């Protein structure tokens, strides 16, 4: 994590300009009709530097009960005034691990609910920028660890978000588990779940190894996944395996790691069987067995001595119930 910049006042003592993930330091833009593009970004401090040279995210640290302060910059390059509505939002993961926010109609319950703006609606004059102060109040009962959220700005049917990464002071734990590993032979992939069991945001790495009867089938070193796994979240992911064997018995091992010492391994076994060929072979064997039994029966009948005329009559009478066979 990059070093924290010096603070300028006691009210902002716990507020630092750090990125949650590596990204270009660009503000969030939205088209305003025609060629106009309005933007929202953390204030650069003093309002003299362009927003693109400032902070890409808000990063705040504080203990429960702390009230933090900062400023959002909304820039309107268009020829007309623009009114922008502001709200706080909680962060979440989509099923595939992408970063997402609570919808406009959803009520935030975490960081988004702790943000209070000086004005919820601000009108920005043409070709200028408005600085909107806000506070972030950490509740007394807030759990330690990371609480990602965002400030959402909306205008003219367009919405942009500026991330707010809050870390509440206290013990932190980086922990994850790999669960429900399964080989999807038809789709040529391995499916699995990653679960963040700690209280910090994780960017996991995954290593894949598969061993068959005659040796190693897959050996992929750890690579960073395109996932930003929030505390307490579960995501379902896939690992491609297009060149899986047609006939083998494989033991698959997935190992996930992340910063802070998080690590877990999960295994699964799978039998690759070409069922079409097996069914065809079984039908062929059944036909061969039937033909073999037929040939044996015919050979046995041909080898048996012929019955006499008297024996034939006696057998017929025995069948009718009026005689016996000697």
Secondary structure, 3 states (H helix, E strand, C coil): CCCCCCCCCHHHCCEECCCCCCCCCCCEEEECCCCCEEEEEECCCCCCCCHHHCCCCEEEEECCCCEEEEEEEEEECCCCCEEEEEEEEEEEECCCCCEEECCCCCCCCCHHHHEEECCCEEEECCCEEEEEEEEEECCCCCCCEEEEEEEEEEECCEEEEEEEEEEECCCCCCCEEEEEEEEECCCCEEEEEEEECCCCCECCEEEEEEEECCEEEEEEEEEECCCCECCCCEEEEEEECCCCCCCEEEEEEEEEEECCCEEEEEEEEEEECCHHHHHHHHHHHHHHHHHHHHHHHHHHHHHCCCCCHHHHHHHHHHHHCCCCCC
